[in-house]
Every structure is written in structure tokens, then in C-alpha cells.
Amino acid sequence: MKRAFVIRGGSIGRWLVVGLWLAGIVSPPARAAGAVLGVDGAMALPIVDAHFHVVQGFDAAALIETLDRNGVRMTGGAGGNNVAAMMALGRRFIRPAGQHPWLALHRSLDEAAFASIETPAVRQALATIEGELRDRGARVIGEIHVNALTTAAEPTSRFKVAADSAALKALFALAGKYGRPLNIHAQWDHPDTVRQVGELAASSPQARLMVAHCGSNAGAADMRRLFERHPNVVCDLSARGWPLQKNRHTVYDERELARDWQQLIEDHPDRFAVGVDLAADAAAYEASVRAIRSGLLANLSPATAEKLAYRNAEDWFGLR
């Protein structure tokens, strides 16, 4: 399949794209959305990491030092198990709710009980999550796995359930009640999941549905259709760039941004946020942030890049 990328580098980069187009190697270049920010501008932007699992192995002091060194104001927004690091982050931690109760329910219940709000354990989990939102400052519900059969790093998260179950709709209604997003992991290679995600979005139109990893293996056209049908859907680009994603589903690497995604982001600049997702140490975290800056943000218009870097996440999570 032909694929065009935004390539920086002045006249050499422009002539390279034109030459590849004329040779039939890549698709015709799309109309530019305007001058791109460039690497220098991208390096100066603060970042809010909207999707990062603070897990064991990352020393708290080392994590804070890494954030400071890389211009990251806040991080989190997804489940994690490194309580010491989360506490050390203080107000810089985007507190999530719900991932651990959700996974515990899946391990202990059959499919029918898991989907029903009449199941006592489900009702208790919903009450616990509501308490996190109401009393403990949780900024997001998630990451809630609905279809991660082949796209989850953790084996216990590799399962598929109905994304439009009564339990999911109740969880989404809670998100709307407290003005916080629901972040779901839903890979896009199962038509029933795609349909169910749309049903979930429509069930509480006042709530914000945040699709983790922009659908994991979804294409730009897939996300465009979802955005056009459901104005309350947004997505984070965590795990869609280098170094975590180096395959046909890569959206950006250290220098380039896929042309169809660039156009989609410019067309819908309020619907995207950046994220690191997973990093075992400082070097891995820095590599992800470097690609976010030089491959993604640098290839967007200044106003759009600013929204992705931090403004959208601040709005979604109520951080201002």
C-alpha cells in the first residue's frame, strides 16, 4: 500500500516527496495545512503526557528528573502499580480510576455477569470508581480494556468484551456525570467492536469517550469516520509512534508523520493528545518524548501542535 509521510528538511525534503510521487512510490502530497512548527519550536513546547502507566521499576526520583529534563509538566492518566512514584509526583500525576477494578471483575466473573449492572460485584466496582471521581480527585476513568486481544502488553489484558454492555454504559455515564473522560482500549480490526464503540459513544453524548492509542491498529480513515459520527470522541496517540510502534500501524517516527494522519489531526485539532504509554526507564521515556516532539509535533502547524502537546489534555482532564 502506498503511503505518504510529511518529511522535514527544506527543499531536499520537498523534492524527495515530489520525486517519489512522480515515480509512483507514494501517494500525491495532500494540500498543506499551513507552515509546520519545526523541531526547534516543538522542543520548546511543554508536554502533558496524557497516557502513561506509572509501573514498578521506575524510581520516583528518576521519573521526576526525567520529566523535568524533557519538559513534561504532568503524566499518568492510565493505570499503574508504582504507588511510591505516583505519590512523589503529587499534583503532576494525572490520577486515573477504574483499571484495576475492571480487570479484577473480568478475572472473577463470567461474560454475562461481567456485562450486567445487576451483578453485585459490578455495582460495587461502579461505586468504588465513583468514589475516586467524587472524593479522591481522579481525572479520568481508564484505561479500560474492551478489546486488546493482540494489542496489550500485559497478557492479563488480552481479552475482548462487548464495548456497549450495560456495565460499560454505566461507566461512561459516570464519566459524564463528573466531567471526566472514559479511556477505552479498543483495537480496530473487529467490526463488532467498532460498532459497539459507536453505540457506547452515543449512549452518553454529553460525556467524552477517549480511545486509547487512537484505536491501536486503526487507520486515519477509521478515526475520521468515528469523529464525524460522534463529536464526543477523542483519542490519544500513545503507542502509535517510535520506539513502541515500528510496524504498518506507525503514525510517526523520529522525523516523519504519516500524511493521512497529519491531515486528520489538522482537520480535528481538538480531538488528539500525546502519550508515552510504557517506559521501563529514563532512556525509554526520553526516546518516546523525543519522537513525539521531532516526529509528531514538529510536523504540525504551531496552533495544532500546542493543542496536542498540552492544551487538549488540560481541557479533557480539567487541569487548568
Sequence and secondary structure as in RCSB ss.txt:
>XXXX:A:sequence
MKRAFVIRGGSIGRWLVVGLWLAGIVSPPARAAGAVLGVDGAMALPIVDAHFHVVQGFDAAALIETLDRNGVRMT
GGAGGNNVAAMMALGRRFIRPAGQHPWLALHRSLDEAAFASIETPAVRQALATIEGELRDRGARVIGEIHVNALT
TAAEPTSRFKVAADSAALKALFALAGKYGRPLNIHAQWDHPDTVRQVGELAASSPQARLMVAHCGSNAGAADMRR
LFERHPNVVCDLSARGWPLQKNRHTVYDERELARDWQQLIEDHPDRFAVGVDLAADAAAYEASVRAIRSGLLANL
SPATAEKLAYRNAEDWFGLR
>XXXX:A:secstr
    EEE SHHHHHHHHHHHHHTTSS       S   HHHHHHHS EE SSB   TTS HHHHHHHHHHTTEEEE
EBS    HHHHHHHGGGEE EEEHHHHHHHHHHS HHHHH TTSHHHHHHHHHHHHHHHHS   EEEEEEEE TT
T SSGGG  B  TTSHHHHHHHHHHHHHT  EEEEE SS HHHHHHHHHHHHH TTS EEEGGGGSS  HHHHHH
HHHH TTEEEE TTSBTTT  STT  B SSEEEHHHHHHHHHSGGGEE   B  SSHHHHHHHHHHIIIIIGGGS
 HHHHHIIIIIHHHHHHT  
